[in-house]
């Protein structure tokens, strides 16, 4: 990838050579004249950013040179931009005699196209690369007990098989092309968000105090034992303030946001940790996160995103004292 145009040409040649060697060495041996067709489908824009963030490529345009070289390297090898979005690749997959797909492309094959390839009488073997994505386990699921079908599928391993794929991989023939694919996930050094975050008030806001005062506390109310505890105290922590009622139970700070902003944030795949805490545990632990980190959000949007995060209830409930917990506690 770093070698640009020449690296692309070399990658195509090495990949095709690896496929041909695999087909010759694995029973049943296939005829020498069998044609190998290689299709790689990727979200080029997203992939370029990932390589740049991982400090492998110096700039986003560097990936274009590699892809140009890959497509020039062999007439039957194509590296295709499937569009910006993981579903786009589903529409691009067509019936091919052989598929060798790079695991870093983060592409999702549709079951319909996969079945189409299996039904093709000219398709002798499918070499299928997608080891890091659990979604492929569900694609392969219907064929796990079908010996005839499984004999025509080889699973390529680049990064280690994801958990669900690891559970079924022994039912299939597997192969690793060490001269072509990475053996580990890309590692991206996380950068702290440079956004201004609204912080919980040190004392209850007027609106919140008014709401607390209006909670019915008469003897006929079954909630009276909890309602009168809405007087807020604060407990200092190492990073932020956790609001507690006088019984020591956690209370979420009040938020002010519009329903329009709330629905807009709810419909986006944003990383709550990244935007609200300035860090992402998935990037730190695994070098990859499936949620977006690149959008620029206003303070109003950040408040709405915090409200969306609270839709997930904290397992510790009101006993939670974690100042970085973004879940709901009420």
N, C-alpha and C positions, 0 to 999 in steps of 0.2 A: 504493500500500500504506500509506503514511504517513497518508493522508487518511481512513482508517477506512471508515465506512459509505458516505459520499459517494464516496470513492475507489473502492470496490467497484462502485458503480453506474456510475461513469464508465468503469471498466475494461471492464465487460461491454459497454457501448455502443460503446466504441472498438474492442474486439475484433471484435464483430459487423460493424461498419462496415468494418473492414479486410478481413475475410473476403469481404464482399459486393463490395467494390471489386476485390479480387484475382480473384474469379470473373468479374466483368464484363470485366476487362482481359486475361485470359489465354485464348487460344484452346484449345479451341473455346468460344465464349461460351455460357453456360448460360441457360436460360429465367429470366426475371425472377421467376417465382413459386416458384422452387426454395427449399425451406425449409432454413435453416441451424440445425443443432443443435450446441451447443458443450458439451463435457464436459471438466472439469479434474479429474483425480484426484491427490490429494496425501496424504502422511502429515502430517496437520495438526499433530500434536504436534511432530514433528521439524522441520517447516518453520517453525513459530512460534519454536522455539529458535534455528534458524539466523538468522532475521531479527533476533531479539533480540541474539544474539552479534555480528551484523554492525552493531549499533547503529542499525538502521533502524527497528525498533519498540521502544517503551519497555518493554513487558511482553508476556508470552506471550499474554494475553487479547486484545491488540490485533488479532491476525489474525482473530479471530472476527468483529469488526465489519466488516472488509473483506469476508470471505466472505459475511456476511449481506447486505451491500450488493450484492455481485456476483450473488447468487441473486435479489435483488429487482429488479435492473436490467433483466432481460429474461426472459420466461417460458421461453425455450428455452436459457438459459445456466445451467449448474449447476456449482458448485464443490463437490466431494464429498470428504469425509474417507474415505480408503480404509483407514485403520487404521494401527497402528504397526508398520511393517515393509514392506520394498520389495516383497515378494511379494504383499501384500494387494491392491495395485492390479490385479494380474493377474485376480483374481476379480471385480473390479468392472466391468471393461470389457465392455460389451455392444455389439451391432450398432447403429450410428448412421449417419445419412446423411452427416454431416460431423463431423469431430473436429478441434478446435483445442485443443491441449493445451499448457499453459505449460511452458517448458523447465526452470523451477526446481522443478517438482513432484517430480523424481527418481522417476518412475513407469516401470514396465516393462510394456509391452503383451505379452500372450501371442500366439504365432503363430496359435493357433486362433481367437482373437477377431478378429485382423487379417484372416485369410482369410475369416471370416464376413462382415465388412464388404465385402470385395472381391466376394464372391459375391452380395451383396444387389443385386437388379436396380434398386432405387430409389436406390442410392448412386451419385451422379454423380462426386463428387470427395472425396478425403480430404486434409485439410490436417493434417499430422502434425508436432507439435512435440516435440522431444526431442533438440535438436542437441548437447547436452553429454555424451550418454551413448553410449559405443561399443557397448553391447549392442544398440542398434537397427540397427546395420550387419548383424548376423546375422539379425535379423528381416526386413530388406529383401533380404537376399542372394538368395533364390529368385526374386525378381522383377527382378533387375538386367538380365537379357537379354530380358525380356518387354515389348515395346513397348506392347502393349494395356493391360497392367496399370500400367506406369510412367506412362502418360498420365493415369491417374486419381489419381496421388499427387503432392502438393506437400509438400516438406519446408520447414518453418518454421525459420528461423535466429534464435535469440536470442543467447546466447553463441556464440562460434565453434564450428563443427562439430568434434566430437572426431575424433581421427586417422583411425579406421576409417570414419567417416561422410564425412569430407572426401575420402577416396579414391574414394567412389562418388557423391557428391552431384551431379556433373556429368551423371550419367545421368538425373537427375530434374529436374523444374521446382522451383525454390527461390524462397522469398519471405521478406522481413523486415518485420515490423510494428514499426517504430521507435517508434511512439507508444504501444505496449503493452508490449513486452518489453525487458528489459535487454539490452545488447549485450555485457556482460562478466559473468563469474562473481562471485558475492558475495565480498567480501573480509572475512575475519574475523581480527581481531588475535589472535594466539595468546597464551594465558596459560600460564605455567609451572605445572606440576602442584605441588600443595601436599601431597605425600605423603612419608612417611618411607621412604627406600629403604635396604635392606640393602647394605652395601658389602663388597667383597672383603677378606678378612683381610690384614693386613700381613705376617703370617707364616703358614705352613700350619697348618690346624687339626689337632688330634690325630687325628681320623678320617682326614683326607687323608694325613697322614704315615704312618699305620698301613697304609693301602691301598697307598701307594707302596712301603713296606718289604716287602709281601707279594708284589710282582710277581716272578715267577721270573726269575732272571738267570743260570742255569746255561748251560753251553756248548751244550746241546741245544736251547735256546730260540732260534728265529729272530728273536725280538723283542728279544734282549738288547742290541742296539746302541742301542735307544731306551729300553728299560725303566729302565736305571740313571740316565737323565737326568731322573727325576721330582723331583729336588731343586729346590725352587722358589726363584727369586730374583725381585726386583722391579725394574721400570724406571719411574722417576718420569715422569709426563707432566703436561700442563697441567691436566687435569681429574680424572684417576683413576689407578688403578694397573693396569698390565698385568703379569700374572704370566708369567715365563719359566722354562724349565728351564735347566740349566747350559750347554746348547748354543745358547741364545739363541732357542729356539722357544717360541711362545706356548702357554700352558696355561690352560684355563678354570678359574676358581676353583670349588671344590666348593660344591654347593648341597644344602640339606636341605629336602625337601618330601614330601608324601604323594601317593600315586598318585591319590587322590580329588581333591585340589586341582589336580594336573597335568591330569587329564582334563577337569575343569571349565573351566580356563583355555583348554585347547586347543579346546573347543567354542564359545568366544565370539569375536566379532569385535572384539577390543580393539586399540587402537593401541599397539604395543610401544614405539615411540619416546616417545610422550606419557607413558606410565606409568613407564618405566624410565629415561628421560633428562630428563623434564620439558619436552620440546619436541616439535614435529612438523614435519618438513621439508615435508610436503604442504600443511599450513596456511600455512606461511611462503612457499612458492613459488607455490601455486595457489589458496590461500584455501579449500580444501576437502579433506576426508579421508573416505574411505569407511568408516573404522573408528571404533569408539566411543571417546569421550573423557569421558563423563559418569558412568561407574560409579565407585563408591567401593570401593577394594580394601584389604584388610588387608595387613600385612607378609608373612604367610604366602602370601597369594595372589600378591603381587608376586614372591616367590621362585619360585613355580610358573610364573608368566608368563615369567620370565627363562629357565627351563628349556625352556619351549615355544619361545621365540625361538631357542634354540640348535639346534632341529631343522633350521633353515636353515643349511647349511654356508657358511662364509665363503669367498669366491672366492680370497682371499689365503692361506687355510689358516693354518698355524703361523707364517708370515712376517708376519702382520698385527700392526701395532703401534698400531692405532687404539683409543684408550681408550674410545671411544663405540660401538665395534662390538658389536652384540648377538648376532651369529651364533655358531654353534659352530665351534671350531677344532681339535677332537680327533676 
